[in-house]
Amino acid sequence: MRNCFVTSLYGDLDTTKIPISITNGITLGTSESDFLAKAGDAKSEKTEKEDSNLTLYTFYSDDEKLDYTEIGIDNDLKLVRSIKVVHNQPEAPEEEAKKTSAEDSSSVSDSQEPSETPAP
């Protein structure tokens, strides 16, 4: 693939045939202890998924929680079993300008009377 922008990527130990590597060299199959050491004190949310026997660590890039990296640890194998990266592409500048322009034109109240200009 060329000239593309990836907004979402997911890989797991069962189906992914290409290597996925994220920050600090964390890959599928990294041991839990290595993952925790490499993650350091990065702020994350930890969730236990009992139905899939995974512990998920979610790292958000900001307070909006739209962009994130999620690491799934297999609780039996103690390995990184899944990696999910989501990045929502920001609006293109021309689309943002159109949106702002449309909002500005719709903000004029319908109750305003057109001003009359006296005839010369």
C-alpha positions as a Markdown table, in Angstrom:
| # | Residue | x | y | z |
|---|---|---|---|---|
| 1 | Met | 0.0 | 0.0 | 0.0 |
| 2 | Arg | 1.2 | 3.5 | -0.7 |
| 3 | Asn | 0.1 | 7.0 | 0.2 |
| 4 | Cys | -2.5 | 5.9 | 2.7 |
| 5 | Phe | -3.3 | 6.9 | 6.3 |
| 6 | Val | -4.1 | 4.0 | 8.6 |
| 7 | Thr | -6.7 | 4.9 | 11.2 |
| 8 | Ser | -7.0 | 1.5 | 12.9 |
| 9 | Leu | -4.8 | -1.5 | 13.2 |
| 10 | Tyr | -5.4 | -4.8 | 15.1 |
| 11 | Gly | -3.3 | -7.9 | 15.4 |
| 12 | Asp | -3.4 | -11.0 | 17.6 |
| 13 | Leu | -1.3 | -14.2 | 18.1 |
| 14 | Asp | -3.9 | -16.4 | 16.3 |
| 15 | Thr | -4.4 | -14.6 | 13.0 |
| 16 | Thr | -1.7 | -12.0 | 12.4 |
| 17 | Lys | 1.0 | -13.1 | 10.1 |
| 18 | Ile | 3.0 | -9.9 | 9.9 |
| 19 | Pro | 5.0 | -8.4 | 12.8 |
| 20 | Ile | 3.4 | -5.5 | 14.7 |
| 21 | Ser | 5.7 | -3.4 | 16.8 |
| 22 | Ile | 4.7 | -0.3 | 18.8 |
| 23 | Thr | 6.5 | 2.0 | 21.2 |
| 24 | Asn | 9.6 | 0.6 | 23.0 |
| 25 | Gly | 9.6 | -2.5 | 20.8 |
| 26 | Ile | 6.5 | -4.1 | 22.3 |
| 27 | Thr | 5.3 | -6.8 | 19.9 |
| 28 | Leu | 2.9 | -9.7 | 19.8 |
| 29 | Gly | 4.4 | -12.4 | 22.1 |
| 30 | Thr | 6.2 | -10.0 | 24.4 |
| 31 | Ser | 6.2 | -11.3 | 27.9 |
| 32 | Glu | 3.9 | -9.6 | 30.4 |
| 33 | Ser | 6.8 | -8.6 | 32.6 |
| 34 | Asp | 8.7 | -7.1 | 29.6 |
| 35 | Phe | 5.6 | -5.2 | 28.5 |
| 36 | Leu | 5.0 | -3.8 | 32.0 |
| 37 | Ala | 8.7 | -2.7 | 32.2 |
| 38 | Lys | 8.6 | -1.1 | 28.8 |
| 39 | Ala | 5.3 | 0.6 | 29.5 |
| 40 | Gly | 6.9 | 2.1 | 32.6 |
| 41 | Asp | 4.7 | 4.6 | 34.3 |
| 42 | Ala | 2.7 | 5.5 | 31.2 |
| 43 | Lys | -0.9 | 6.2 | 32.3 |
| 44 | Ser | -3.3 | 3.5 | 31.2 |
| 45 | Glu | -6.7 | 2.0 | 32.1 |
| 46 | Lys | -6.6 | -1.7 | 33.1 |
| 47 | Thr | -9.7 | -3.9 | 32.3 |
| 48 | Glu | -10.1 | -7.6 | 33.1 |
| 49 | Lys | -12.0 | -9.5 | 30.3 |
| 50 | Glu | -13.0 | -12.8 | 31.9 |
| 51 | Asp | -14.9 | -14.0 | 28.9 |
| 52 | Ser | -11.7 | -13.9 | 26.8 |
| 53 | Asn | -9.2 | -14.5 | 29.6 |
| 54 | Leu | -7.4 | -11.2 | 28.7 |
| 55 | Thr | -6.3 | -8.2 | 30.7 |
| 56 | Leu | -6.5 | -5.1 | 28.6 |
| 57 | Tyr | -4.3 | -2.0 | 29.0 |
| 58 | Thr | -5.6 | 1.0 | 27.2 |
| 59 | Phe | -3.3 | 4.0 | 26.7 |
| 60 | Tyr | -5.2 | 7.2 | 25.5 |
| 61 | Ser | -3.4 | 9.9 | 23.7 |
| 62 | Asp | -5.6 | 12.7 | 25.2 |
| 63 | Asp | -8.6 | 13.3 | 27.4 |
| 64 | Glu | -11.0 | 12.9 | 24.6 |
| 65 | Lys | -10.2 | 9.2 | 24.5 |
| 66 | Leu | -10.7 | 9.0 | 20.7 |
| 67 | Asp | -7.1 | 7.9 | 19.9 |
| 68 | Tyr | -5.7 | 5.0 | 21.8 |
| 69 | Thr | -3.5 | 1.9 | 21.9 |
| 70 | Glu | -4.9 | -1.2 | 23.6 |
| 71 | Ile | -2.6 | -4.1 | 24.6 |
| 72 | Gly | -4.2 | -7.5 | 25.5 |
| 73 | Ile | -2.3 | -9.8 | 27.9 |
| 74 | Asp | -3.2 | -13.5 | 27.9 |
| 75 | Asn | -3.7 | -14.3 | 31.5 |
| 76 | Asp | -2.6 | -18.0 | 31.1 |
| 77 | Leu | 0.4 | -17.5 | 28.8 |
| 78 | Lys | 1.4 | -14.1 | 30.3 |
| 79 | Leu | 2.2 | -12.8 | 26.9 |
| 80 | Val | 1.0 | -9.8 | 24.7 |
| 81 | Arg | -1.8 | -11.6 | 22.8 |
| 82 | Ser | -3.3 | -8.6 | 21.0 |
| 83 | Ile | -2.4 | -5.1 | 19.9 |
| 84 | Lys | -5.0 | -2.5 | 18.7 |
| 85 | Val | -4.1 | 1.0 | 17.6 |
| 86 | Val | -6.8 | 3.5 | 16.8 |
| 87 | His | -6.1 | 7.0 | 15.4 |
| 88 | Asn | -8.9 | 9.1 | 14.2 |
| 89 | Gln | -7.8 | 11.4 | 11.3 |
| 90 | Pro | -8.4 | 15.0 | 12.1 |
| 91 | Glu | -10.7 | 16.9 | 9.8 |
| 92 | Ala | -9.1 | 18.2 | 6.7 |
| 93 | Pro | -8.6 | 22.1 | 6.8 |
| 94 | Glu | -11.0 | 22.7 | 3.9 |
| 95 | Glu | -13.7 | 20.5 | 5.5 |
| 96 | Glu | -13.3 | 22.3 | 8.8 |
| 97 | Ala | -13.6 | 25.7 | 7.0 |
| 98 | Lys | -16.8 | 24.5 | 5.2 |
| 99 | Lys | -18.3 | 23.3 | 8.5 |
| 100 | Thr | -17.4 | 26.6 | 10.2 |
| 101 | Ser | -18.9 | 28.6 | 7.3 |
| 102 | Ala | -22.1 | 26.6 | 7.4 |
| 103 | Glu | -22.4 | 27.1 | 11.2 |
| 104 | Asp | -21.9 | 30.8 | 10.8 |
| 105 | Ser | -24.6 | 31.2 | 8.2 |
| 106 | Ser | -27.1 | 29.1 | 10.2 |
| 107 | Ser | -26.5 | 31.2 | 13.3 |
| 108 | Val | -28.4 | 34.1 | 11.9 |
| 109 | Ser | -31.8 | 34.1 | 13.5 |
| 110 | Asp | -34.9 | 33.8 | 11.3 |
| 111 | Ser | -36.6 | 36.4 | 13.5 |
| 112 | Gln | -34.3 | 39.2 | 12.3 |
| 113 | Glu | -36.0 | 41.6 | 10.0 |
| 114 | Pro | -34.0 | 42.7 | 7.0 |
| 115 | Ser | -32.9 | 46.3 | 7.3 |
| 116 | Glu | -34.5 | 48.8 | 5.0 |
| 117 | Thr | -32.3 | 51.2 | 3.2 |
| 118 | Pro | -34.0 | 54.6 | 2.5 |
| 119 | Ala | -34.3 | 55.5 | -1.1 |
| 120 | Pro | -32.1 | 58.3 | -2.3 |
